[in-house]
Amino acid sequence: MKTSFDAHGEVLLVTGGAQGIGAALARAYAEAGGTAVVLDVADAPELAQHPRIECHRVDISDRDAVFETVSRAVNRHGRIDALVAGAAIQPRSNVADMDPDEWRRVLAVNLDGVVWSCQAVLPHMRSARSGAIVVFASGLALHGRAQASAYAASKGALVAYAKSLASEVAEDRIRVNTIFPGVIDTAQFRDANPAGGEREHWQKTTGIGTSEDVVGPLLYLLSDAATMTGSTLTRDRAFSKE
């Protein structure tokens, strides 16, 4: 992806970056001259071949593992300039018979993982008195969807969390925003939305975007041009219900 975004000398931490939107962002950031540090439970051998992308196999619900990985990244690169918190899971289940362990796992990854990631990078950003954090939310935070209550609840909580965090760190010149990426064709989306039904409707109406479609909005939020904080950028192609 061609971009005028300049990341030379800067370091981005991406959670959930082994595939999909996170991987597309890591590649674009590296092509813009920065270093992308990817955290994911899955391996990403193709990404790891890039000289400015390093991949770590980490479960972001494990606070100690997140802190250790961020510490190693800072020791190696000397800084963390940005965080994009995109790791999430989206199992399908009905509220009435949802397994308690499934509910807890969704919140542990989607919500706790963001909290731990933010906690890990904030001391370094505060020391530099600069930083940008982008949290992946979802239109489901506002609209919900059948068989997605845990995912929607976690995303709704993240919107409130990001706004609160933005207020706490504004004096440190750290910006915190959320993004609603819209309907994007990722492996997670396909797993959570079998062919037919809403998936077919989206394809016929607004279309289903690609991971690369979200890179531009993300790079904007990471850039100095994005002067806002505590805001939500919605990329939904005039379709407000993901």
N, C-alpha and C positions, 0 to 999 in steps of 0.2 A: 504493500500500500504506500503510495507516494504521499508525503506529508511535509509541511514546513515546520512542524514541531521540532524543536532542538532540545535534546536531552543529554548532550555531551557532558560527561563528568558526573551525571546524576544517577541515582540508584532507586529503582522501583521494586517494591515487594508486591507480588501478586499471589493471592490465595485462590486455589482452585484453577490454577493456570496451566494444567497439563493438556487441556483440550478446550474446544469451544472458544468463547469470547476471551477468556483469560489467556489462552495460547496466542490468539490473534493479536491481543494487546502486547504481550511480551515480545513478539516478533517485531511489531511496529516500533515499540520503544527502543529495542536494540538497534533497529535500522536507523533510528533517529539519533544514535550515538550514545544512548544510555545503557545501563546494565539492568537487566531484569532478573530478579530472584524469585523463582517460582516455588510455591509450596503446594503440594497435592498428595493425596493418598495413592495416586497412580503414577507410574513412571511416564516420562516423556522423552524417549531417546532421541527423537528428531529435533526437538527443541534444544536439548542439551548439546547438540552438535554446534550450535551457534556460539561463537567466541564470547558474546556478551550476554548470554543467557545461562544461568546456572539453576539446576533443578534439585529440589530436596523432597524426599518422600516423607511427608509429615501429615499426621492426623491433627487438624487444627483444633479439634475439641480437647486435645491434650495440651494444657497450658504450659507445662514445663518444656515440652518439645518445641512449642512455638517460640518461647523465650530463648531457648538454647540456639535454635536455628537463626533467629534474628541477631543474637549476639555474635554468632560466627560470621554472619554476613557483614555486620558493622566492623568487626575486627579485620575482615579481609578488604572491605571497600572504603571504610572510614566514615560512612554516612548512610542514612536512609532518608531519601527526599520525599518519597510518596508511597502510599499504600492503596491498593485496590483490593477490597475484600469481596471476592466473588464466589468462594467455595460454598456449595449448598447441595442438599439432597432433597428430592421431591417424590417420596413414595405415594402411591395411591391407596387410600383406605377410607372407609366410611367412619363417621364420628362414633356411631353406636357400637362398633366392634373393633375400634382401633386398639392395637396392642400397646400397653403402657410403655414398654421398652422402645417401641417405634416412635412414640410421641417424644420421649426423652431424648432419643438419638437425633431426631430432627432439630430440636432446640439446641442440643449440644453442639451440632455442626453449624447450623445456620445462624444461631444467635451467640452462643458462648464463643464460638470460634472467632467471630468478629470482635468480640470484647477482648479476647486474649491477644489477638493480632494488634489491636489498637494500643492496648497496654504495653505491648512489647516495643512498638516503634515510638511511642510518645516521648519517652525520655530523650531519645536522640534528636527528635524534631524540636523539642523544647530547648535543648542545648544549642541547636542551630538557629532557633527562633524563626523557623520556616518549615513548611510542610503542607502536603495536600493528601487528604484521605477521601476516597470514594467508596461508598458502601452500596452494594447491589441490593436494591429492593425489588419490588414487583407491583404491577397493577393489581395483583391479587391481594395486596395489603389493603386496598380500598374496596375491591369488589368481591373478593372471595371466589371460591368455586367448589362445587361438589367434589368430594374425595381428595381435597387438597387443604383441609383445615389446618393441619400442623404447619405446612409450608406457608400458607397465608398468614397464620398467626405469627410465625417467626419473622416474616417480612414486615408486617405491621409494627412489630416491636422494634425492628431495626430503624424504621423511619423516625420513631420517637427517640430512640437511642442516639441516632446521628445528630438530631437537632439539639439534644441536651449536651452531647459532647462538643458540638460546635460552639456552644455558649461557654463551655469551660475552658476551651483552648484558644479562643479568639485573641486574647491578650498576648499569646505566644506566637501570633501570626501564622497559626495553623488553620487551614480551611478544611471543613468536613461537609461533604455533600453526598446525597444519594442519587441513584439513577434508576429509572424504570426503563429497561432496555427494549421493551416491546416484545413481540412474538418473533423469536429467533430459532432457526433450525439448528439445534444442538442435539447431541446424543441424549442429554437429560430431557430436553423437550420431547423428543420422539418417544422416549420411555414413558413419560408422564401423559402423553397425548397420542394414543394409538390412532392409526389412520381412520379417517371418517369423522363424523360428528363436528366438533368445534374446529378441529384441525383442517378439515375440508372447507369449512366456512371461511376461516382466515385466509386460506390459499386463494379462494375465489374473490374475496373482498379486498382486504388491505395487502394481501400477500404475506409470506413468511420471510423475514429477513435472514441475512447471513451473519456470522460472527464478525466479519470485517465491517459490517454496517455500523457496529457499535463502537468501533475503534476511534473514529473521529470525535464523537461526543465525549468519550473517555479522555482522549488526549487534550481536548479543550478544558475539561474539568481539572486536569493536572497542570495546565499551563497558567502562567501569570495573567493571561487574558481573562480567566474566570475569577473575577474579584468577589464573587458571592460566597457565603458560607451558611450552613444550615438550610440549604435549598435542595429541591429535587428537580433534576432534569428528566423530562419525560420524552422518550423517543418512541412514539407509538403510531406514527403515520396516520394521525387523525382517528385512531381507533383506541378508545380509552379503556377498554376492557381486555386485559391480556388473557 
